[in-house]
Amino acid sequence: RRRVTSRPAVNRAERRAAGRDKAPKPPKVVIGVVHPGEVSMAHMASIMRAKEHMLQFGILPGFIERRARSQHVHRARNEIVQGFLSSVGDYLFFVDADMGIPKNAIERLLSVAHEDDRPIVAGLCFAMRDTGFSEYDYSSTFDIVPTVQLWNVEGDDGDDPTSFGIVTDYPRDTVIEIDGTGGACVMIHRNALEKMRAEFGEHWFTPITNKMTGGPFGEDTSFFLRCRRLAIPVHMDTSVKTSHDKGGVFLTEEMWDRQQAAASA
């Protein structure tokens, strides 16, 4: 028979005073968008739907945008982080102006994020990669790759690695730990950004020099190199699938699967 144990009565007022009867407050999210002066309709529509969806949870995302040309994206991202850290936001959600996201993407990324264990959680994104050029008709060819990245550390002497590898067989529809991704769809807790500022100043996305090539890493790669230096874990929820609008060609997991199937046929 199940044993029934008694517990001393607790005064309701005392419980309220101790905060035990209060539901946890939903985290405050600020959306950060870097754009070239225009945005994809897929981006605008999905952000509007996501904002409407989050209203039911009492989360009204803030919004910070900065215009930037390609060579100044790092400055725009740094400015967005500065504005976010001046706010009362708990999480900064970077989503680029050519990305489409599910309406519940913010909710789902928050559900697996944790300020200490998983302070950075990204959605699954795909990038375009040039594979050739034809002088005959002046055309370029391309393929797509998932932005699921692991550092190449073979023979590394303990310093920063000089390159990363793409994980093409990434686990599907689950939360995985990675080394890096792009900045296109990523949720970041303010603690991680404050930790970076304490160590590096206001240079979250400022390009770092690649010691092998002498040139700069991209602004997103530089951000994740700083995560590596500070042992800040990075995760991805591969069930949060995005679309990447490349001028009417949408890079998605479905397109990736078709490409891989065609390559193996």
N, C-alpha and C positions, 0 to 999 in steps of 0.2 A: 504494500500500500504506500502511496506517495505520502511523504512526511510533510506536514504543513508547519511552517515555521512562522513565528510572529516577529514583527518588527515594531520598534517603537513609533508611535504616531509622530508625525512631523507637522507642525503648524504651517498652514497654507501661506500665511504671510511671510514666514521664515523662508519657505521654498522660493517664493517670488523674490525676496530680498537676495537670496543666494543665486538667483538667475536660473534655477533648474527648471522652471516652468516656461521659460521663454524659448520659442522656436529659434533656431539659428538664423541669423540674418543672411539673406542671399548676397553673394559677393557682387561688388560693383565692377562693371566691365566698361572699358573705354575702347572703342574701335579706332584703329589707326590706319589711314589709307594714304599711300604714296601714289601719285598719279602724274601723267604728263600734261595735264590740262583738260583731259577728257577721260571718260570711263566707259567700259563695256556695259551694254544694256543688261547682260547676264549678271554683272556685278551689282548694278543699281537695283535691279528687281530682287535679287537674292538678299541684299542687305535690308531692303524694306521689309521683306517677308520675315527675315530673322529678327528684326527689331519688333515687329508685331507679335511674333511668337514668344519673345522673351518677356513681354509685358505681363503675361499671365503668371509669371514667376516673381513679379515684383522687381525685375531687373530692367531698368531703363538705361541702355548703354549710352555712355558719352561718345563723342565723336571728335576726332582731330584729323585734319587732312593737311598735306603739304604737297605742293607742286614741285616736280624735279625732273630735269633731264637725266639721261642715263648716267652721265659721269658724276652727278651730284645726288644720287639716290641715298648714299650714306648720310649726307648732311640732313636730308629730309627725314630719314628714319631717326637720326639722333635728336632732331628738333621735336619729333613726335614723342619720343621717350621723355625728353625734358618736360614737355607739357603734361604728359601723363603723371610723372612723379610730382608735379605741382598740384595735381588733383587729389581727390579722395578715393580714386579707383584702386581696386585690388588686383585686377588683371588687365593687361593691355592685349588686345586682340588685333594683330596685324593681318590685314587681308588686302591683297593688291587689287588695283583697279581693273584688272582683266580676269579676275577670278569669280566663278560662280560657286556658291556654297549651299548646302542643304539648309532649310529654314531652321532646323534644330541643331545646327553645327555648334553654336555657342553653348547651348545647354549640354550637348554631349561631350564637348571638350572640357567643360567645367566639371562634369560628373566624374572624370578620371584625373583631373588636375589636383595637385596637392602642393601647398606652399613650400614644403620641404622635400617630399619624396618625388613629386613630379611637377616641379615649378614651370616647366616648359613642355607643352603638349601641342603637336602640330597635326593638321589634317593631311590626308594623302593627296599629293599634287604630282603633276607630270610636266616635264619641260621638253622643249624642242631642241634637237641637236642636228647641226648641219652634217651631212654625210658625203656631199659631193657637189660639183659644179660642172655644167656642160657649156663649153664654148660654142657648140653648134647652135643651140637655141637660147643661150644665155639664161639657163634655168638652174636652180639649186634643188637638191634633194635633201630630205631630212628624215629622221626617225624621232621617236619620242622615248623618254626614259622616266622612270619614277624618281622623284627627288628623295630617295631613301639612301642615306649616305653613311659610310663607315670610313674612318681614317685609315690610310695605308701606313702602317707603323712597322712593317718588317724592316729590321735593321736600324730602327730608330734609336737614336742615342739618348732619348729622354726629352729632347727639345720638341718643339711643335713639328708635327708631320708636314710634308710638303704637298700632299695630294690626298684625295679621297676616292673611294670606290663606290659605284652604284650597286645597290642590292636589287637584283632583278627578280629574285625568288622570295620577296618579302612575305612574311606571314599575313594571311588575309583576315580582315575583319576582327582585329584584336589590337591590344595595346602592346607596343614593342619599344625597347630602348634602342636608340640610335646615337650616332655621333653628330649628325647634322642634317639639315634640309635647307630649303629656300626660305625666304621670308614671306611667302605668298599667303600662308594660312597657318598662323602660329599664335597660341595663347601663352602669355608670359606673366608670371606673378611678379609683383613689384619687388619682392625680396631679392629675386635674382638680379634685377636691374640695379637695385641699390647696392648690392654686393659688388657688382661690376664697377659702379661709379666710385665706390670706396677704393678700389684697386687701380682702376685705369683712368679715372676722371670721366668726363662726359664724352667718351669715345666708344660707345657700345658697338656701333657699326662702322667706325672709321677703318678703312682698309689697312691690313697688316701686310708687310712685305714678305713675299715668299722667298725664303733663303736660297732655294735652288734656282729659281728663274730670275730673281732680282726684281720681278714685277709685283704688283699688288694682288692679293687675294680679292675676290668679290666681297661686297659689304656683308652679305649673309654668311659666307664662309668665315670671315673675320669675326663675326659675332659668335659663331659656334667654336672657333678656336679659343676665344676668351672663356667660353663655358668650360672647355677642356682644362684650361689653365687653373680655373677655380673649382674644378670638380663639381660643376653644376650639371645634374643629370638632364638628359633630353629624351623625350618620348614622342611617339607618334601613334595616333589611333587610326589604323588603316581602314576602319569602318566608316570614317568621316571622309567621304569621297568628294572631290571638287572637280570643276571643269576649268580649263585654262583657255581663254579665248585668244587665239592667234589670228585675228582678222577674219573671223567667220569659220575657222577650223578650230574645233574644240578638243583639247587634249584631255582625255578621260581614261579611266581604267578599262572601259569597254574598248576604246580605241587601242590601248596597249595590248589587250588580250588578242584582238584581231591581228595586230602587227606580229605578235609572237607566234600565233598560229600559222600565219602566212609564211613566216621565216622557216618554220619547221616542216612545212608541207613538202 
